Amino acid sequence: MADVLTARQGDTLDELLWRERGLGPETLDAVLAANPGLADRGATLPIGTPVTVPPIAAQAPPVRETVQLWS
């Protein structure tokens, strides 16, 4: 199920996604694909612009390899 976010004054798309959903730049392509014409509105979204956020699969956090100093 897709969520709809509403832009506030001075919002950019990446700022809106980060503030409202904690989403990073890797989700921009999917959001732009779900919102035809959104990129044509400019870098700063007009106040009240609805932005549809498609369901995005949760990504597993990166695994850090650890080194054990003593066994």
mmCIF file of the N, C-alpha and C atoms, coordinates in Angstrom:
data_MODEL
# 
_entry.id   MODEL 
# 
loop_
_atom_site.group_PDB 
_atom_site.id 
_atom_site.type_symbol 
_atom_site.label_atom_id 
_atom_site.label_alt_id 
_atom_site.label_comp_id 
_atom_site.label_asym_id 
_atom_site.label_entity_id 
_atom_site.label_seq_id 
_atom_site.pdbx_PDB_ins_code 
_atom_site.Cartn_x 
_atom_site.Cartn_y 
_atom_site.Cartn_z 
_atom_site.occupancy 
_atom_site.B_iso_or_equiv 
_atom_site.pdbx_formal_charge 
_atom_site.auth_seq_id 
_atom_site.auth_comp_id 
_atom_site.auth_asym_id 
_atom_site.auth_atom_id 
_atom_site.pdbx_PDB_model_num 
ATOM 1   N N  . MET A 1 1  ? 0.843  -1.177  0.000   1.00 0.00 ? 1  MET A N  1 
ATOM 2   C CA . MET A 1 1  ? 0.000  0.000   0.000   1.00 0.00 ? 1  MET A CA 1 
ATOM 3   C C  . MET A 1 1  ? 0.893  1.247   0.000   1.00 0.00 ? 1  MET A C  1 
ATOM 4   N N  . ALA A 1 2  ? 0.612  2.157   -0.885  1.00 0.00 ? 2  ALA A N  1 
ATOM 5   C CA . ALA A 1 2  ? 1.413  3.376   -1.022  1.00 0.00 ? 2  ALA A CA 1 
ATOM 6   C C  . ALA A 1 2  ? 0.954  4.441   -0.027  1.00 0.00 ? 2  ALA A C  1 
ATOM 7   N N  . ASP A 1 3  ? 1.906  5.189   0.494   1.00 0.00 ? 3  ASP A N  1 
ATOM 8   C CA . ASP A 1 3  ? 1.615  6.323   1.373   1.00 0.00 ? 3  ASP A CA 1 
ATOM 9   C C  . ASP A 1 3  ? 1.662  7.596   0.543   1.00 0.00 ? 3  ASP A C  1 
ATOM 10  N N  . VAL A 1 4  ? 0.921  8.601   0.980   1.00 0.00 ? 4  VAL A N  1 
ATOM 11  C CA . VAL A 1 4  ? 0.972  9.907   0.323   1.00 0.00 ? 4  VAL A CA 1 
ATOM 12  C C  . VAL A 1 4  ? 1.464  10.923  1.344   1.00 0.00 ? 4  VAL A C  1 
ATOM 13  N N  . LEU A 1 5  ? 2.564  11.589  1.015   1.00 0.00 ? 5  LEU A N  1 
ATOM 14  C CA . LEU A 1 5  ? 3.132  12.637  1.858   1.00 0.00 ? 5  LEU A CA 1 
ATOM 15  C C  . LEU A 1 5  ? 2.811  13.983  1.240   1.00 0.00 ? 5  LEU A C  1 
ATOM 16  N N  . THR A 1 6  ? 2.792  15.026  2.046   1.00 0.00 ? 6  THR A N  1 
ATOM 17  C CA . THR A 1 6  ? 2.517  16.373  1.557   1.00 0.00 ? 6  THR A CA 1 
ATOM 18  C C  . THR A 1 6  ? 3.713  17.267  1.852   1.00 0.00 ? 6  THR A C  1 
ATOM 19  N N  . ALA A 1 7  ? 4.180  17.956  0.813   1.00 0.00 ? 7  ALA A N  1 
ATOM 20  C CA . ALA A 1 7  ? 5.351  18.825  0.949   1.00 0.00 ? 7  ALA A CA 1 
ATOM 21  C C  . ALA A 1 7  ? 5.022  20.070  1.765   1.00 0.00 ? 7  ALA A C  1 
ATOM 22  N N  . ARG A 1 8  ? 5.982  20.475  2.590   1.00 0.00 ? 8  ARG A N  1 
ATOM 23  C CA . ARG A 1 8  ? 5.889  21.724  3.347   1.00 0.00 ? 8  ARG A CA 1 
ATOM 24  C C  . ARG A 1 8  ? 6.735  22.780  2.645   1.00 0.00 ? 8  ARG A C  1 
ATOM 25  N N  . GLN A 1 9  ? 6.695  23.987  3.169   1.00 0.00 ? 9  GLN A N  1 
ATOM 26  C CA . GLN A 1 9  ? 7.463  25.079  2.577   1.00 0.00 ? 9  GLN A CA 1 
ATOM 27  C C  . GLN A 1 9  ? 8.954  24.749  2.572   1.00 0.00 ? 9  GLN A C  1 
ATOM 28  N N  . GLY A 1 10 ? 9.582  24.872  1.405   1.00 0.00 ? 10 GLY A N  1 
ATOM 29  C CA . GLY A 1 10 ? 11.017 24.678  1.271   1.00 0.00 ? 10 GLY A CA 1 
ATOM 30  C C  . GLY A 1 10 ? 11.470 23.233  1.168   1.00 0.00 ? 10 GLY A C  1 
ATOM 31  N N  . ASP A 1 11 ? 10.537 22.277  1.129   1.00 0.00 ? 11 ASP A N  1 
ATOM 32  C CA . ASP A 1 11 ? 10.913 20.864  1.058   1.00 0.00 ? 11 ASP A CA 1 
ATOM 33  C C  . ASP A 1 11 ? 11.518 20.493  -0.288  1.00 0.00 ? 11 ASP A C  1 
ATOM 34  N N  . THR A 1 12 ? 12.554 19.686  -0.222  1.00 0.00 ? 12 THR A N  1 
ATOM 35  C CA . THR A 1 12 ? 13.041 18.995  -1.410  1.00 0.00 ? 12 THR A CA 1 
ATOM 36  C C  . THR A 1 12 ? 12.550 17.556  -1.271  1.00 0.00 ? 12 THR A C  1 
ATOM 37  N N  . LEU A 1 13 ? 12.575 16.807  -2.352  1.00 0.00 ? 13 LEU A N  1 
ATOM 38  C CA . LEU A 1 13 ? 12.051 15.444  -2.301  1.00 0.00 ? 13 LEU A CA 1 
ATOM 39  C C  . LEU A 1 13 ? 12.834 14.586  -1.318  1.00 0.00 ? 13 LEU A C  1 
ATOM 40  N N  . ASP A 1 14 ? 14.155 14.648  -1.378  1.00 0.00 ? 14 ASP A N  1 
ATOM 41  C CA . ASP A 1 14 ? 14.936 13.813  -0.466  1.00 0.00 ? 14 ASP A CA 1 
ATOM 42  C C  . ASP A 1 14 ? 14.748 14.209  0.996   1.00 0.00 ? 14 ASP A C  1 
ATOM 43  N N  . GLU A 1 15 ? 14.582 15.497  1.262   1.00 0.00 ? 15 GLU A N  1 
ATOM 44  C CA . GLU A 1 15 ? 14.344 15.954  2.637   1.00 0.00 ? 15 GLU A CA 1 
ATOM 45  C C  . GLU A 1 15 ? 12.996 15.451  3.150   1.00 0.00 ? 15 GLU A C  1 
ATOM 46  N N  . LEU A 1 16 ? 11.977 15.526  2.313   1.00 0.00 ? 16 LEU A N  1 
ATOM 47  C CA . LEU A 1 16 ? 10.638 15.052  2.683   1.00 0.00 ? 16 LEU A CA 1 
ATOM 48  C C  . LEU A 1 16 ? 10.657 13.558  2.992   1.00 0.00 ? 16 LEU A C  1 
ATOM 49  N N  . LEU A 1 17 ? 11.302 12.779  2.139   1.00 0.00 ? 17 LEU A N  1 
ATOM 50  C CA . LEU A 1 17 ? 11.370 11.331  2.351   1.00 0.00 ? 17 LEU A CA 1 
ATOM 51  C C  . LEU A 1 17 ? 12.135 10.985  3.621   1.00 0.00 ? 17 LEU A C  1 
ATOM 52  N N  . TRP A 1 18 ? 13.222 11.701  3.891   1.00 0.00 ? 18 TRP A N  1 
ATOM 53  C CA . TRP A 1 18 ? 14.013 11.436  5.094   1.00 0.00 ? 18 TRP A CA 1 
ATOM 54  C C  . TRP A 1 18 ? 13.235 11.810  6.357   1.00 0.00 ? 18 TRP A C  1 
ATOM 55  N N  . ARG A 1 19 ? 12.630 12.994  6.356   1.00 0.00 ? 19 ARG A N  1 
ATOM 56  C CA . ARG A 1 19 ? 11.919 13.472  7.546   1.00 0.00 ? 19 ARG A CA 1 
ATOM 57  C C  . ARG A 1 19 ? 10.705 12.604  7.876   1.00 0.00 ? 19 ARG A C  1 
ATOM 58  N N  . GLU A 1 20 ? 9.924  12.257  6.873   1.00 0.00 ? 20 GLU A N  1 
ATOM 59  C CA . GLU A 1 20 ? 8.659  11.567  7.120   1.00 0.00 ? 20 GLU A CA 1 
ATOM 60  C C  . GLU A 1 20 ? 8.789  10.049  7.232   1.00 0.00 ? 20 GLU A C  1 
ATOM 61  N N  . ARG A 1 21 ? 9.732  9.452   6.509   1.00 0.00 ? 21 ARG A N  1 
ATOM 62  C CA . ARG A 1 21 ? 9.828  7.992   6.476   1.00 0.00 ? 21 ARG A CA 1 
ATOM 63  C C  . ARG A 1 21 ? 11.219 7.445   6.767   1.00 0.00 ? 21 ARG A C  1 
ATOM 64  N N  . GLY A 1 22 ? 12.213 8.326   6.923   1.00 0.00 ? 22 GLY A N  1 
ATOM 65  C CA . GLY A 1 22 ? 13.572 7.857   7.176   1.00 0.00 ? 22 GLY A CA 1 
ATOM 66  C C  . GLY A 1 22 ? 14.202 7.181   5.968   1.00 0.00 ? 22 GLY A C  1 
ATOM 67  N N  . LEU A 1 23 ? 13.727 7.533   4.771   1.00 0.00 ? 23 LEU A N  1 
ATOM 68  C CA . LEU A 1 23 ? 14.221 6.922   3.537   1.00 0.00 ? 23 LEU A CA 1 
ATOM 69  C C  . LEU A 1 23 ? 15.380 7.721   2.974   1.00 0.00 ? 23 LEU A C  1 
ATOM 70  N N  . GLY A 1 24 ? 16.357 7.012   2.427   1.00 0.00 ? 24 GLY A N  1 
ATOM 71  C CA . GLY A 1 24 ? 17.546 7.646   1.878   1.00 0.00 ? 24 GLY A CA 1 
ATOM 72  C C  . GLY A 1 24 ? 17.475 7.835   0.378   1.00 0.00 ? 24 GLY A C  1 
ATOM 73  N N  . PRO A 1 25 ? 18.575 8.298   -0.205  1.00 0.00 ? 25 PRO A N  1 
ATOM 74  C CA . PRO A 1 25 ? 18.613 8.620   -1.636  1.00 0.00 ? 25 PRO A CA 1 
ATOM 75  C C  . PRO A 1 25 ? 18.420 7.413   -2.546  1.00 0.00 ? 25 PRO A C  1 
ATOM 76  N N  . GLU A 1 26 ? 18.624 6.212   -2.032  1.00 0.00 ? 26 GLU A N  1 
ATOM 77  C CA . GLU A 1 26 ? 18.439 5.025   -2.863  1.00 0.00 ? 26 GLU A CA 1 
ATOM 78  C C  . GLU A 1 26 ? 16.973 4.803   -3.249  1.00 0.00 ? 26 GLU A C  1 
ATOM 79  N N  . THR A 1 27 ? 16.054 5.494   -2.590  1.00 0.00 ? 27 THR A N  1 
ATOM 80  C CA . THR A 1 27 ? 14.624 5.333   -2.889  1.00 0.00 ? 27 THR A CA 1 
ATOM 81  C C  . THR A 1 27 ? 14.094 6.376   -3.874  1.00 0.00 ? 27 THR A C  1 
ATOM 82  N N  . LEU A 1 28 ? 14.911 7.348   -4.240  1.00 0.00 ? 28 LEU A N  1 
ATOM 83  C CA . LEU A 1 28 ? 14.435 8.438   -5.102  1.00 0.00 ? 28 LEU A CA 1 
ATOM 84  C C  . LEU A 1 28 ? 13.909 7.947   -6.443  1.00 0.00 ? 28 LEU A C  1 
ATOM 85  N N  . ASP A 1 29 ? 14.593 7.001   -7.078  1.00 0.00 ? 29 ASP A N  1 
ATOM 86  C CA . ASP A 1 29 ? 14.146 6.512   -8.386  1.00 0.00 ? 29 ASP A CA 1 
ATOM 87  C C  . ASP A 1 29 ? 12.755 5.893   -8.308  1.00 0.00 ? 29 ASP A C  1 
ATOM 88  N N  . ALA A 1 30 ? 12.499 5.085   -7.281  1.00 0.00 ? 30 ALA A N  1 
ATOM 89  C CA . ALA A 1 30 ? 11.190 4.446   -7.127  1.00 0.00 ? 30 ALA A CA 1 
ATOM 90  C C  . ALA A 1 30 ? 10.097 5.483   -6.870  1.00 0.00 ? 30 ALA A C  1 
ATOM 91  N N  . VAL A 1 31 ? 10.401 6.494   -6.066  1.00 0.00 ? 31 VAL A N  1 
ATOM 92  C CA . VAL A 1 31 ? 9.415  7.535   -5.767  1.00 0.00 ? 31 VAL A CA 1 
ATOM 93  C C  . VAL A 1 31 ? 9.139  8.384   -7.005  1.00 0.00 ? 31 VAL A C  1 
ATOM 94  N N  . LEU A 1 32 ? 10.176 8.736   -7.753  1.00 0.00 ? 32 LEU A N  1 
ATOM 95  C CA . LEU A 1 32 ? 9.971  9.516   -8.977  1.00 0.00 ? 32 LEU A CA 1 
ATOM 96  C C  . LEU A 1 32 ? 9.180  8.721   -10.012 1.00 0.00 ? 32 LEU A C  1 
ATOM 97  N N  . ALA A 1 33 ? 9.398  7.404   -10.080 1.00 0.00 ? 33 ALA A N  1 
ATOM 98  C CA . ALA A 1 33 ? 8.641  6.564   -11.014 1.00 0.00 ? 33 ALA A CA 1 
ATOM 99  C C  . ALA A 1 33 ? 7.164  6.512   -10.632 1.00 0.00 ? 33 ALA A C  1 
ATOM 100 N N  . ALA A 1 34 ? 6.872  6.592   -9.333  1.00 0.00 ? 34 ALA A N  1 
ATOM 101 C CA . ALA A 1 34 ? 5.489  6.551   -8.860  1.00 0.00 ? 34 ALA A CA 1 
ATOM 102 C C  . ALA A 1 34 ? 4.795  7.907   -8.965  1.00 0.00 ? 34 ALA A C  1 
ATOM 103 N N  . ASN A 1 35 ? 5.551  8.963   -9.266  1.00 0.00 ? 35 ASN A N  1 
ATOM 104 C CA . ASN A 1 35 ? 5.007  10.323  -9.343  1.00 0.00 ? 35 ASN A CA 1 
ATOM 105 C C  . ASN A 1 35 ? 5.414  10.984  -10.657 1.00 0.00 ? 35 ASN A C  1 
ATOM 106 N N  . PRO A 1 36 ? 4.773  10.618  -11.768 1.00 0.00 ? 36 PRO A N  1 
ATOM 107 C CA . PRO A 1 36 ? 5.138  11.219  -13.055 1.00 0.00 ? 36 PRO A CA 1 
ATOM 108 C C  . PRO A 1 36 ? 5.003  12.743  -13.007 1.00 0.00 ? 36 PRO A C  1 
ATOM 109 N N  . GLY A 1 37 ? 5.997  13.436  -13.525 1.00 0.00 ? 37 GLY A N  1 
ATOM 110 C CA . GLY A 1 37 ? 5.971  14.892  -13.569 1.00 0.00 ? 37 GLY A CA 1 
ATOM 111 C C  . GLY A 1 37 ? 6.480  15.578  -12.318 1.00 0.00 ? 37 GLY A C  1 
ATOM 112 N N  . LEU A 1 38 ? 6.785  14.826  -11.282 1.00 0.00 ? 38 LEU A N  1 
ATOM 113 C CA . LEU A 1 38 ? 7.248  15.434  -10.031 1.00 0.00 ? 38 LEU A CA 1 
ATOM 114 C C  . LEU A 1 38 ? 8.593  16.131  -10.215 1.00 0.00 ? 38 LEU A C  1 
ATOM 115 N N  . ALA A 1 39 ? 9.483  15.542  -10.984 1.00 0.00 ? 39 ALA A N  1 
ATOM 116 C CA . ALA A 1 39 ? 10.804 16.141  -11.214 1.00 0.00 ? 39 ALA A CA 1 
ATOM 117 C C  . ALA A 1 39 ? 10.695 17.457  -11.977 1.00 0.00 ? 39 ALA A C  1 
ATOM 118 N N  . ASP A 1 40 ? 9.624  17.636  -12.751 1.00 0.00 ? 40 ASP A N  1 
ATOM 119 C CA . ASP A 1 40 ? 9.431  18.866  -13.520 1.00 0.00 ? 40 ASP A CA 1 
ATOM 120 C C  . ASP A 1 40 ? 9.060  20.057  -12.639 1.00 0.00 ? 40 ASP A C  1 
ATOM 121 N N  . ARG A 1 41 ? 8.718  19.807  -11.387 1.00 0.00 ? 41 ARG A N  1 
ATOM 122 C CA . ARG A 1 41 ? 8.313  20.889  -10.480 1.00 0.00 ? 41 ARG A CA 1 
ATOM 123 C C  . ARG A 1 41 ? 9.499  21.625  -9.882  1.00 0.00 ? 41 ARG A C  1 
ATOM 124 N N  . GLY A 1 42 ? 10.700 21.139  -10.122 1.00 0.00 ? 42 GLY A N  1 
ATOM 125 C CA . GLY A 1 42 ? 11.890 21.821  -9.625  1.00 0.00 ? 42 GLY A CA 1 
ATOM 126 C C  . GLY A 1 42 ? 12.464 21.154  -8.396  1.00 0.00 ? 42 GLY A C  1 
ATOM 127 N N  . ALA A 1 43 ? 13.597 21.695  -7.948  1.00 0.00 ? 43 ALA A N  1 
ATOM 128 C CA . ALA A 1 43 ? 14.304 21.112  -6.803  1.00 0.00 ? 43 ALA A CA 1 
ATOM 129 C C  . ALA A 1 43 ? 13.518 21.280  -5.509  1.00 0.00 ? 43 ALA A C  1 
ATOM 130 N N  . THR A 1 44 ? 12.885 22.438  -5.335  1.00 0.00 ? 44 THR A N  1 
ATOM 131 C CA . THR A 1 44 ? 12.068 22.690  -4.150  1.00 0.00 ? 44 THR A CA 1 
ATOM 132 C C  . THR A 1 44 ? 10.615 22.477  -4.525  1.00 0.00 ? 44 THR A C  1 
ATOM 133 N N  . LEU A 1 45 ? 9.950  21.575  -3.814  1.00 0.00 ? 45 LEU A N  1 
ATOM 134 C CA . LEU A 1 45 ? 8.559  21.254  -4.127  1.00 0.00 ? 45 LEU A CA 1 
ATOM 135 C C  . LEU A 1 45 ? 7.632  22.381  -3.688  1.00 0.00 ? 45 LEU A C  1 
ATOM 136 N N  . PRO A 1 46 ? 6.607  22.685  -4.489  1.00 0.00 ? 46 PRO A N  1 
ATOM 137 C CA . PRO A 1 46 ? 5.617  23.670  -4.061  1.00 0.00 ? 46 PRO A CA 1 
ATOM 138 C C  . PRO A 1 46 ? 4.878  23.177  -2.808  1.00 0.00 ? 46 PRO A C  1 
ATOM 139 N N  . ILE A 1 47 ? 4.481  24.098  -1.954  1.00 0.00 ? 47 ILE A N  1 
ATOM 140 C CA . ILE A 1 47 ? 3.758  23.748  -0.732  1.00 0.00 ? 47 ILE A CA 1 
ATOM 141 C C  . ILE A 1 47 ? 2.500  22.971  -1.101  1.00 0.00 ? 47 ILE A C  1 
ATOM 142 N N  . GLY A 1 48 ? 2.254  21.881  -0.380  1.00 0.00 ? 48 GLY A N  1 
ATOM 143 C CA . GLY A 1 48 ? 1.053  21.085  -0.591  1.00 0.00 ? 48 GLY A CA 1 
ATOM 144 C C  . GLY A 1 48 ? 1.164  20.038  -1.683  1.00 0.00 ? 48 GLY A C  1 
ATOM 145 N N  . THR A 1 49 ? 2.325  19.909  -2.300  1.00 0.00 ? 49 THR A N  1 
ATOM 146 C CA . THR A 1 49 ? 2.501  18.908  -3.353  1.00 0.00 ? 49 THR A CA 1 
ATOM 147 C C  . THR A 1 49 ? 2.358  17.509  -2.760  1.00 0.00 ? 49 THR A C  1 
ATOM 148 N N  . PRO A 1 50 ? 1.420  16.697  -3.287  1.00 0.00 ? 50 PRO A N  1 
ATOM 149 C CA . PRO A 1 50 ? 1.315  15.319  -2.798  1.00 0.00 ? 50 PRO A CA 1 
ATOM 150 C C  . PRO A 1 50 ? 2.400  14.453  -3.434  1.00 0.00 ? 50 PRO A C  1 
ATOM 151 N N  . VAL A 1 51 ? 3.017  13.618  -2.634  1.00 0.00 ? 51 VAL A N  1 
ATOM 152 C CA . VAL A 1 51 ? 4.071  12.719  -3.106  1.00 0.00 ? 51 VAL A CA 1 
ATOM 153 C C  . VAL A 1 51 ? 3.696  11.299  -2.689  1.00 0.00 ? 51 VAL A C  1 
ATOM 154 N N  . THR A 1 52 ? 3.486  10.442  -3.673  1.00 0.00 ? 52 THR A N  1 
ATOM 155 C CA . THR A 1 52 ? 3.154  9.049   -3.403  1.00 0.00 ? 52 THR A CA 1 
ATOM 156 C C  . THR A 1 52 ? 4.437  8.263   -3.181  1.00 0.00 ? 52 THR A C  1 
ATOM 157 N N  . VAL A 1 53 ? 4.488  7.545   -2.057  1.00 0.00 ? 53 VAL A N  1 
ATOM 158 C CA . VAL A 1 53 ? 5.647  6.715   -1.735  1.00 0.00 ? 53 VAL A CA 1 
ATOM 159 C C  . VAL A 1 53 ? 5.221  5.260   -1.900  1.00 0.00 ? 53 VAL A C  1 
ATOM 160 N N  . PRO A 1 54 ? 5.748  4.574   -2.929  1.00 0.00 ? 54 PRO A N  1 
ATOM 161 C CA . PRO A 1 54 ? 5.366  3.179   -3.152  1.00 0.00 ? 54 PRO A CA 1 
ATOM 162 C C  . PRO A 1 54 ? 5.937  2.280   -2.063  1.00 0.00 ? 54 PRO A C  1 
ATOM 163 N N  . PRO A 1 55 ? 5.360  1.093   -1.910  1.00 0.00 ? 55 PRO A N  1 
ATOM 164 C CA . PRO A 1 55 ? 5.944  0.151   -0.943  1.00 0.00 ? 55 PRO A CA 1 
ATOM 165 C C  . PRO A 1 55 ? 7.381  -0.161  -1.351  1.00 0.00 ? 55 PRO A C  1 
ATOM 166 N N  . ILE A 1 56 ? 8.277  0.016   -0.435  1.00 0.00 ? 56 ILE A N  1 
ATOM 167 C CA . ILE A 1 56 ? 9.696  -0.208  -0.704  1.00 0.00 ? 56 ILE A CA 1 
ATOM 168 C C  . ILE A 1 56 ? 10.168 -1.312  0.230   1.00 0.00 ? 56 ILE A C  1 
ATOM 169 N N  . ALA A 1 57 ? 10.764 -2.344  -0.346  1.00 0.00 ? 57 ALA A N  1 
ATOM 170 C CA . ALA A 1 57 ? 11.226 -3.480  0.451   1.00 0.00 ? 57 ALA A CA 1 
ATOM 171 C C  . ALA A 1 57 ? 12.255 -3.016  1.470   1.00 0.00 ? 57 ALA A C  1 
ATOM 172 N N  . ALA A 1 58 ? 12.093 -3.486  2.677   1.00 0.00 ? 58 ALA A N  1 
ATOM 173 C CA . ALA A 1 58 ? 13.049 -3.144  3.732   1.00 0.00 ? 58 ALA A CA 1 
ATOM 174 C C  . ALA A 1 58 ? 14.388 -3.807  3.420   1.00 0.00 ? 58 ALA A C  1 
ATOM 175 N N  . GLN A 1 59 ? 15.424 -3.043  3.555   1.00 0.00 ? 59 GLN A N  1 
ATOM 176 C CA . GLN A 1 59 ? 16.754 -3.564  3.288   1.00 0.00 ? 59 GLN A CA 1 
ATOM 177 C C  . GLN A 1 59 ? 17.415 -3.950  4.597   1.00 0.00 ? 59 GLN A C  1 
ATOM 178 N N  . ALA A 1 60 ? 18.093 -5.077  4.572   1.00 0.00 ? 60 ALA A N  1 
ATOM 179 C CA . ALA A 1 60 ? 18.825 -5.501  5.759   1.00 0.00 ? 60 ALA A CA 1 
ATOM 180 C C  . ALA A 1 60 ? 20.010 -4.565  5.963   1.00 0.00 ? 60 ALA A C  1 
ATOM 181 N N  . PRO A 1 61 ? 20.303 -4.230  7.207   1.00 0.00 ? 61 PRO A N  1 
ATOM 182 C CA . PRO A 1 61 ? 21.460 -3.359  7.445   1.00 0.00 ? 61 PRO A CA 1 
ATOM 183 C C  . PRO A 1 61 ? 22.737 -4.052  6.985   1.00 0.00 ? 61 PRO A C  1 
ATOM 184 N N  . PRO A 1 62 ? 23.721 -3.294  6.545   1.00 0.00 ? 62 PRO A N  1 
ATOM 185 C CA . PRO A 1 62 ? 24.968 -3.915  6.092   1.00 0.00 ? 62 PRO A CA 1 
ATOM 186 C C  . PRO A 1 62 ? 25.654 -4.662  7.235   1.00 0.00 ? 62 PRO A C  1 
ATOM 187 N N  . VAL A 1 63 ? 26.245 -5.772  6.894   1.00 0.00 ? 63 VAL A N  1 
ATOM 188 C CA . VAL A 1 63 ? 26.924 -6.600  7.894   1.00 0.00 ? 63 VAL A CA 1 
ATOM 189 C C  . VAL A 1 63 ? 28.391 -6.189  7.947   1.00 0.00 ? 63 VAL A C  1 
ATOM 190 N N  . ARG A 1 64 ? 28.840 -5.896  9.154   1.00 0.00 ? 64 ARG A N  1 
ATOM 191 C CA . ARG A 1 64 ? 30.257 -5.546  9.333   1.00 0.00 ? 64 ARG A CA 1 
ATOM 192 C C  . ARG A 1 64 ? 31.004 -6.791  9.768   1.00 0.00 ? 64 ARG A C  1 
ATOM 193 N N  . GLU A 1 65 ? 32.060 -7.071  9.064   1.00 0.00 ? 65 GLU A N  1 
ATOM 194 C CA . GLU A 1 65 ? 32.888 -8.210  9.438   1.00 0.00 ? 65 GLU A CA 1 
ATOM 195 C C  . GLU A 1 65 ? 33.719 -7.813  10.650  1.00 0.00 ? 65 GLU A C  1 
ATOM 196 N N  . THR A 1 66 ? 33.706 -8.662  11.663  1.00 0.00 ? 66 THR A N  1 
ATOM 197 C CA . THR A 1 66 ? 34.476 -8.368  12.871  1.00 0.00 ? 66 THR A CA 1 
ATOM 198 C C  . THR A 1 66 ? 35.675 -9.301  12.963  1.00 0.00 ? 66 THR A C  1 
ATOM 199 N N  . VAL A 1 67 ? 36.679 -8.830  13.621  1.00 0.00 ? 67 VAL A N  1 
ATOM 200 C CA . VAL A 1 67 ? 37.893 -9.614  13.829  1.00 0.00 ? 67 VAL A CA 1 
ATOM 201 C C  . VAL A 1 67 ? 38.014 -9.876  15.319  1.00 0.00 ? 67 VAL A C  1 
ATOM 202 N N  . GLN A 1 68 ? 38.183 -11.134 15.666  1.00 0.00 ? 68 GLN A N  1 
ATOM 203 C CA . GLN A 1 68 ? 38.330 -11.492 17.070  1.00 0.00 ? 68 GLN A CA 1 
ATOM 204 C C  . GLN A 1 68 ? 39.813 -11.497 17.412  1.00 0.00 ? 68 GLN A C  1 
ATOM 205 N N  . LEU A 1 69 ? 40.203 -10.655 18.351  1.00 0.00 ? 69 LEU A N  1 
ATOM 206 C CA . LEU A 1 69 ? 41.612 -10.542 18.706  1.00 0.00 ? 69 LEU A CA 1 
ATOM 207 C C  . LEU A 1 69 ? 42.104 -11.700 19.566  1.00 0.00 ? 69 LEU A C  1 
ATOM 208 N N  . TRP A 1 70 ? 41.260 -12.177 20.455  1.00 0.00 ? 70 TRP A N  1 
ATOM 209 C CA . TRP A 1 70 ? 41.636 -13.280 21.329  1.00 0.00 ? 70 TRP A CA 1 
ATOM 210 C C  . TRP A 1 70 ? 40.605 -14.376 21.177  1.00 0.00 ? 70 TRP A C  1 
ATOM 211 N N  . SER A 1 71 ? 41.070 -15.612 21.194  1.00 0.00 ? 71 SER A N  1 
ATOM 212 C CA . SER A 1 71 ? 40.129 -16.724 21.044  1.00 0.00 ? 71 SER A CA 1 
ATOM 213 C C  . SER A 1 71 ? 39.797 -17.365 22.364  1.00 0.00 ? 71 SER A C  1 
# 
